[in-house]
Amino acid sequence: MDKHVFISYKHEDSDFAEVLIYRVEKAGFQTWVDSDKLAAGEDWRNGIDESIRNAFALIVIMTPEAKASEYVTYEWAFAWGAGIKVIPVLYKSTQLHPRLEALQYLDFTSRTNRPWDALLNVLKRAMPIAPPDIPLTNQEHPLLPQNNNQPTIESWLEKGAIFLERKDYELALEAYRQAILLDHNDALAYSGKSEALRGLERYKEALDASNQAISLNPSLVEAWNDKGNILIDLERHKDALAAYEQVLRLDSSVAFAWYNKGNAFWNLNRYEDVLPAYEQALHLDPNNAIYWNDKGATLSKLKRYEDALTAYDQALHLDPSYILAWRNKGNAFWNLNRYKDALPAYEQALHLDPNNAIYWNDKGQTLSKLKRYEDALAAYDQTLRLNPDNAVYWDNKGDSLFYLERYEDALAAYEQALRLDPTYTFAQNSKAFLLELLDRTDKS
């Protein structure tokens, strides 16, 4: 039996395992996976033992589920005892067995920066005699694995969509690359590749992929929408607007295209144009909390705060855990000088996101407006615990201390604000006023 790489993993991680297997096989290595090599009725333990003995390396994909699996543990432990090279690949964060930690595992938990090259190099070094034609990496022109059970282009497209949904953009990109290898003229594969590259913030390549999809199928709505999204990322908002308008020429019933068109108008500060685009999106998709929230934000920009509150309430009716909508609702109340109403909205945002310095500052400012200065001070202290390098927060703390007539402490807060931002006018004026009140001269 030829020497191979044994792949050990839990069934729940099969999507990632399949991509890993193809990465390994396209580099020229043979793999062995128990799910497709053991014949029905064969003694699985003997079959696995024999396969591990005939492997030159075992890759174990580690997740909390794999750690808890007696079968996975048996496989890597048997390989260890048999003197086979064990390569732990940490796919999901978990505390590894001390022996695996000692092997300097490869960390694949990042969705955007996985050490594929390092894995292939470890495999090459582990081979007793490495074939001269095995490259260390071959990502630009990968070879399809030579087996009798190759996935179809449809299966790769499906996998790519799953990985996009999970925001696992590197694996999505690999899936779409494999789809393109099977059919260089598949517009959907290029469109998916564009989305994956955008998720990886590789915007120029993403734009090239979306343009390729459009050239293959000029009527593909997804590709035009992808192009618009990438142009937004590149701050080419007028070009993005043209792309979204092309989507709507192809299909005016696409709610997200109306929403994206509104976003393009927003970035161009054309708020009067934003509103009808968002309203058309909501006409097509009335149960979308994001659309309601953004409609509220647009109404706030237009100083229509009462109407904005109605939109935020609708967003929160659809999604009571929508943190930004709670904060925006608080802001609308604030702009209406309804501070007692603003406070519970900010507190709900903090209940959902207690480590957000901005929301603590919002609460502090509202409490200050209500002349609850001790409570405001406590909120600002929490803000500064989370973000001690913000001059605005120190200035706000100084104001609360001033109203509490703790003038020396207030002066220290204003001075800290000015150390962080010597040009901060509010802190300069507050310090000067306080020094005058204390009948002191600034010696700094």
Beta strands, then each sheet from edge to edge (+ up, - down):
strand 1: 4-8
strand 2: 31-32
strand 3: 55-62
strand 4: 85-90
strand 5: 106-107
sheet 1: 2+ 1+ 3+ 4+ 5+
end
